[in-house]
């Protein structure tokens, strides 16, 4: 039960990093851009063009985030990317030499190199999670050929709001991350279990979120 609740939390946090938080069935719970009245930022990395200056695209992302932090601090910028975006990035003619040097200098020639390739001041990480709802519909964390950029090390830009459990005794109490209950079945035939988590991850400055495309 705890594993399922944690997967739900990860699903909601990914929505907060995109600026659009979805319910399990894919319907929109909150569109942060609509809520805050701002426009979403998308940067076309044009990785299908061998002449694209990819470093300049990274700078465009960094500058946009820095401007829209509006006084908030950060320690760096990370991009969670799809497999297609990652492969197109590391094989691009303007990037492949830097990627080769990264493999050699990091002595990562035989390991999994998809988690922390830094280029243009951004850490790129392939993220391949997929969630399946109760009807069997699978939803990838990141759409094909896309990337999502966000600042790390902020103070209060990213929050996870927790509300009390759906029980009489928890009304007007401080919310906890998890709740679990058990109840005896009629005639001593067994025990029923119930667990819940009432959380809402949110990005308080959705203007700093950037989507990248190939």
Secondary structure, 3 states (H helix, E strand, C coil): CHHHHHHHHHHHHHHHHHCEEECCCCCEEEEHHHHHCCCCEEEECCCCCCCCCHHHHHHHHHHHHHHHCCCCCCCEEEEEECHHHHHHHHCCCCCHHHHHHHHHHCCCCCCCCCCCEEECCEEEEECCCEEECCCCCEEECCCCCEEEEEEECCCCCEEEEECCCCCHHHCCCCCCCCEEEEEECHHHCCEEEEEECCEEEEECCHHHCEEEEC
